[in-house]
Amino acid sequence: MSFQSEKKVVLKFYEALQTCKVYDLPNVFSRFCSKDLIWRGFHPFNEINGPENVVKNFWQPFLESFSNVQRRMDIFLSGVNSLNENKDIWVVSMGHLMGLFDQPWLKIRETNKLTMLRYCEFSKVENERITEIAMFFDIPHLMVQAGKNPFSSETGISLVQPGPLTHDGLMFDKQDPDEGEITKSIIDSMCNDLKTWTSTDRQSLLDELKRSWNEDMIWWGPTGIGATYTIERYADQHSGPFREGFKDRKFNGHLCRVSEGKYGGFFGWPNLTLTPSGGFMGMPATEKKGDMRVIDMYRREGKKLSENWVFIDLLHFWKMQGIDILERTVNN
């Protein structure tokens, strides 16, 4: 099955966004998007309905704050949503939106310097129109670049994250469908392990991870958690602390899961509902359930996964706990 026509729609949409003036954004969206467009983004944007509202609430303010914006993609793929009987086709783009931070955005003060907004975007294409978008972005990472660190400590390390080690993530051409099926099966297996974990014992965790991951895996986590390298460090610096830091875990499932070639990923809305038991990200225990909206993107090498880029709406999660990280940081 070919997804080239869907890729073409999204690439032309990106080209139009790149070259248009701010005042012409409504025309761009009317050309490429359904009038019933559903757009899902991280806090404070959340779910927006209708292309005109997406322009008004996200793209127009963003492009008025950041000049000369470039979309620097590291991964581009398309595939059938394996979770949907309708066989919906989604196109995925991941990388950074780079621009000059020349005006305040979300009350974050401008720097007049080059700034990178780490993003991943899933676009559902039907009849040559984009009908749904999930665009997740790492606002805390942008805040750090602007001199405002919203989190006091990390178990990993935050940095401007590179694309795949193999530099083969931009799949503009048709890929071998068998490779995509292999990737899908490994991601599915890994997800099943995540859904059924029952122990925080380190050796049990290592044994679980080794079923799906190569030893030199890299987990590219969001600012506030950070990135980590190798199975053992991932277990110590994220997976272990994460599992120990929550109780009453509920897996809500994903809205979309796709793969093409050696790459694949998914998103949920939300993926998980959790209650903090204390310690995660240096935060105290609460009795409040919180939702985690997550995008995960993966690169496969051989029969296991080697890289994972992760986008978690930490601002939304902690706001549900009564902590407005964005407001607290910009007013500090």
N, C-alpha and C positions, 0 to 999 in steps of 0.2 A: 504493500500500500504506500502510495506517495503522498507526502504532505507539502509538496513544493508550492502549490497554489496558496495554501494557508501561510506559509513562510513569506511568500511574496507580499501578501496583504500587510503583514506586520512590519516587514522591512520598509515598505513604502510609507506606512504610517509613521515610523521612526524618522524617515528621511524628511517627511513633511513637518514633523515637530521640530526637527533640527534647523530647518531653513525658514520657517515662518516667523512673522512678527507676532508679538504678544496679542495684538488686537485681532489677528487672524486665526487664533486658536479655535474659536467656535466653528469656523468653516472646516478646519482640519478634522475636528471630531465628527462633524456631520458627514464628511466624505467617507470616513473609515469605520465609524462606530454606529451601532444600533441606537435608535432613539430611546430604547429601554435598557441601555447599558447599565450593568451592575459593576461597580468599582469598589474593591476592598483594599484598604490601606491601613497602616499602623496608626496608633494614637498620635495625634489628636484628630486624625481624619476619619478613621473607621469606615463604615459602609456609606457610599454615596450612590444615589440613583439618578441616572440621566446624564448625558454627556455635557450639557450646559453647566450642571452643578459640579462635575469633575473639573471642568475648566475654571470655574469661579473659585472653588475651594482649594484646589491643589495646584494645577499647572500655572495659572496666571500669577498667583503670589510667588510661586517658586521661581518662575522665569523673570519676574520683576526684581527678585532678590539676588539671583545668580546670573551673571552675564556670560556670553560666549560658551554656553553649555555644550559639552560633548558627551555623547553616550559611548562609553568605552566598554564594549562587550568582551567578556571572557568565555561565556557559554551561550550558544544559540542552538535550540533544537525544537523538534515538534513530534507529537505522537498522539495516539488515541488514549483517552482517559480509561485506564483499565478498570476503574471502579464504577463505570457508568454503562448500563446496557445500551444506551443510545449511541455509544461509540463516538462521543464528542471529540473533536480535535482541538488540541491546545498547543500554542507556540510559547516557548520559554526563552527568556533573555536574562542573563545575569552579568553583572559587572559593576561599573561605577558611573554615576553622572558627575562629570567634572566641570567646574566653572569658577568664575571669580566671584567671591562672596562680597557683593558691593552694597547690599541693603539688608536691614534686619529681616530675619525669617523666624517665625514662631517665637518672637521676642528674643531670639539669639542674636547678639550683636554681630554686625558685619566685621570682617577682618581685612577686606580689600585684597585678599590673597587667594591663591589657588586652593580649592577645597574639593574633597571627594565625598559624594554621598553613595555609599554602598547599597546596591539594590538587587532585587530579583523580581521578575514580572512574568506572570502567567496570563496569556491572552487566549480566550476561547473564540474560535473563528467559525462562523456559520454563514453559508451563502455569501462569502466574500465580505462579511461584516464582522467586526469585533463586538461580541455581545456581553462578555464578562472579562474583567481584568482583576487579578490579585497582584498588587504592587506593594511589596514589603521592603522597607528601607531602614538602615541603621542610624537613626537620629542621634543616639548617644555618641556614636563615633564622630559624627559631624560636630557635636558639641565640644568634644575633646580637641578637635582641630581648631575650634574657636576659643580655646583656652578655658573651657568650662567642663571639668570632669564630674559627671553626675554620680559616679560610684567610687567608693573609698578604696575598694580592694578587688582584685581579680585572682582567680585560681589559675588562669592562663595568661596570655599576653595579647594586648591589642596593638594592631598595626594596620597600615594600608595593605589589604590582602591581595596577593597575586592571583592570577588565574591558574589553570591546571599546569602541573609540572610538564606535561607532554605537549602543551600548546596546540591541542587538537580539538578544542571545545566548540569551535564555531562551525556548525554543521549546516552550511548553506546548501550543500549538495545532498542528494539522496544517499541514505546509508543502508548497509546490509541489515535487513530486518531480523535476521537470526542473532546478530550481535545485540540488538535492542532487547530481544526476548531473554537472552542470558542476563543482561543487566537487570531487567525487570524481576526475574526470579530471585536474584540475590538480594535486591532491595526488599522484596516481599518477605523473604526469609528473615532478614534482619529486623524488619518491622514486627514480625511475629514474636521474635525474641524480646523486643522492647515491650510488647503488650503483656507478656507473661512473666516478667521478672518477679521473683519472690524473695530474693536474697541480696543483701548488701555485702556479703562475704567477698573479700578481694579476689581470692582464687576462683570462686564461682563466676565472678564478673569477668575475669581475664579469659576463662574458658569459653564463656558466652561470646565475647568480642572476637576471639580467634576464629570462630566459625564463619564470620562474615567479613573480617577485616584483615588486610595485609599488615605485617608487623610494623612497617614504616608508614602507617596511616597518618594523615593530617586532618585534624578537626578544626575548621576555621569558624570559631564561634563569634558571637556578637560582642561588642564592647559592653563591659560589665561582667562578662565571663571570660572571654578571650580565647585565643587559639592554643592548641596543644599538639604535640608530635610524638608518635609511637603509641602502640597499644597501652603500654604500662603507664606512660605519662597521662594519656587520655583517661585511663581508669582512675588515676590519683588526682588529676587536676580538673576533671569535669564529671565524668560518669558516676564515679563513686560519691563525691559530694552532692551531686544532684539527687541521687537516689536516697541518700541519707537525709536530705533537707526537706523532704515532702512526705505527707501521708495522705490517705484517702484519694489515691490516684485513680482517675477515670480517663480512659482512652476514648475520645469522641469520634475517631476516624478521620479520614481525609476527604476533601471534596474532589481532589484531582491527583492522579498519580500517572506519570508518563515516563517513557524512556525512548532513547534513540541512540544507536551506536553504543558506545561505552559510557554513556551518561544517562542520568535519569533523576527524577525528583518528585516531590509532592508538596501540597499545602493543605492546611485545615483551617476551619473557622468556627470554633477553635479546635486544635488538635487534642489538647489535654486540659483537664480540670484538676487542680491540685490544691492542697492545703499546706502552707509552710509549717514545718515542725521546728524551724530555727537553724541558723547557720548558713543557709544558702545565700551567696552574695553578701555575707555579713549582716543579713537582716534577721530580726527576731521572729519567733514563732507567732502565729496568729491562729484564730479559729475561723478565718474567712477563706472560703474557696475562691480560687482565681483561675482565669482562663489563659492558656498560652496559645497564641496564634503563631504558627511556625511554618516557614519554608525550609526544606532540606534539599540540597542538590548534591549529587554524587558522581564521582568518577570511578569506574571499574578498571582494574588492571588484572588480567588473567581471570581467575575464578572468584576473586574477592574484591572488596571495595578498598580504594586507596586514599581518596580525598572526599571531604564533606564540608560544604559551605552552608552555614546555618544562620537563619534570620528569625529572631524571636522578638515579639512585641513586648519587651520588658517594661516599657512605659505604661502600657495598658495593664499588664499583670499587677504591677506594684500599685497602680492607681486603684485597682479593685481591693487592694489591701489597706487603702486609706493613705497611701503615700504618693503624692503628685510629684514625681521625680523631675518632670519638665519644668513645672512652675517653681519648684524649690530651687532648681539650679540656675535658671535665668534670673531669679530675683536675689540670688546670693551675692 
